[in-house]
Amino acid sequence: MAASEMDRVETDHVSFSVFSQSLRALSYDAAAACHEMGNYNSAGEIWYELTSSFPYVSDSPTIGLSAEQRIALAALVSKLRELPEEAMAPKGIMPTSHTACLIAMNHPAWIPLREQAAKLVEMLEPAIKRSQEFLNSL
């Protein structure tokens, strides 16, 4: 495999790892999600990682997601993009502490997304495992 191909493969796996960590964090309850994301703008970090990385991860031949997996992820990303502002940054609160992150992540709009994310983590587990095995081999 040429060096540029290897760089692309490694980049795809790293991107998918960050993506899947954010997806897993979203599947947790609010307190655990905040902790997992470092208690600093957890809602914004989860939203950003999943919405911005989705096209790259979805289309990656390295990751090789099935059509069903891509469609399910697209549905989640679509719903993330519809989140109300209060679910991301509650008025008057800087999301830079555990308490502030909890306020954002406890917004009711996150509840169905958590459930959807949990199902997606399960659906993607084989791909997550393959990717992690690759990264562990480096």
Phi, psi and omega in degrees: 000132180293156182302319180294324176294318179295320177301317180294318179298312180297317179300317178299316180293320178296315179300317180293326178297313179296316178301311183291328175296319178292321177297317178297317178300318178299329181286346181279165172294169187304314183296316180292322178297317179298314180299313181300326182265011174084013178056030178225107179051046184303314180300314180295321180294315178299312181302311183297311183300318183284318183284322183281327182274343185307309183299319182294312181294317183298321184268000184290120175292335178295315182284322172065046178292146178284166177301319179299317180294318180295320179295317179296319177294319179299322178296318178295314181298321177300317179290325176299319181292344179265000181302139177290154181305322182297335178283341181261312183216088180305140183306133175077007183236127173274124185279054185246017177218167179300316181298314180295320178296320179299319180300314180294310186288346176271002177299136183303336181295339180282338187303305180294332178291323176299315180296318179295318180296321180299319178294322180291322177301316179297316181296325184268358186309316178300317179293321178297316181296315178301316181295316180296321178298318177300310183296324179292337182279349182285000000 
